[in-house]
Amino acid sequence: MIVLEQASDFVGHVGKEIGVSEWITIDQEMIDTFARLTGDDQWIHVDVERARTELPEGRTIAHGYLVISMLPRLSRSIYRVTRRSRGINYGSNRVRFLSPVLSGSRIRARQKLLDATRISGATRITMESTIEIEGFGKPALVAETVAIIYDAAS
């Protein structure tokens, strides 16, 4: 894990891989909860019995947006800024879902800092995040996301 004192310290890491997260398991309970919360209850996500007989791997598939929503959790084991007030998601420049994440699979994130720009009282960071699936050669997704980390109050 990389520990930075201030968000402005990201400037010295532009173009570098920041790190790789711990593995987390995407289980059926997580998929079902996400389906309930979002209303995306397509059978490929929630019908375990049907998936067993109709999907190539015989398991349900996690929602792509569930997988990308794991980035904040995964990022916590990659970097930390000790002196800050708050951080906000600013958006995504690009997201590509490349491979399905099957129920029971473990994923992790690999992050590279593409840009760090000082703005009024904050630093805007752009990360390329690749979410890898354990034992699978092709990533689940690649996303270019933007966040703003505000400086700690003086």
GIQUITA-V278543 format. One record per backbone hydrogen bond with DSSP energy under -1.0 kcal/mol. CO is the residue of the C=O (numbers start at 1). NH is the residue of the N-H. Records with the same first field share a line. If there is no record, write none. Layout:
CO: NH, NH
This chain:
2: 80
4: 82
5: 83
6: 9
7: 10
8: 11
9: 12
10: 13
11: 14
13: 16
16: 113
19: 111
24: 107
26: 104
27: 31
28: 32
29: 33
30: 34
31: 35
32: 36
33: 37
34: 38
35: 39
39: 41
42: 45, 46
43: 47
44: 61
46: 48
47: 51
48: 52
49: 53
50: 54
51: 55
55: 58
60: 103
63: 67
64: 68
65: 69
67: 70
68: 71
70: 74
71: 75
72: 76
74: 77
75: 78, 79
78: 2
80: 4
86: 150
88: 148
91: 146
94: 144
96: 142
101: 62
102: 105
105: 26
106: 134
107: 24
108: 132
109: 21
110: 130
111: 18, 19
112: 128
113: 15
115: 126
117: 124
119: 122
121: 151
122: 119
123: 149
124: 117
125: 147
126: 114, 115
127: 145
128: 112
129: 143
130: 110
131: 140, 141
132: 108
133: 136
140: 98, 99
141: 131
142: 96
143: 129
144: 93, 94
145: 127
146: 90, 91
147: 125
148: 88
149: 123
150: 85
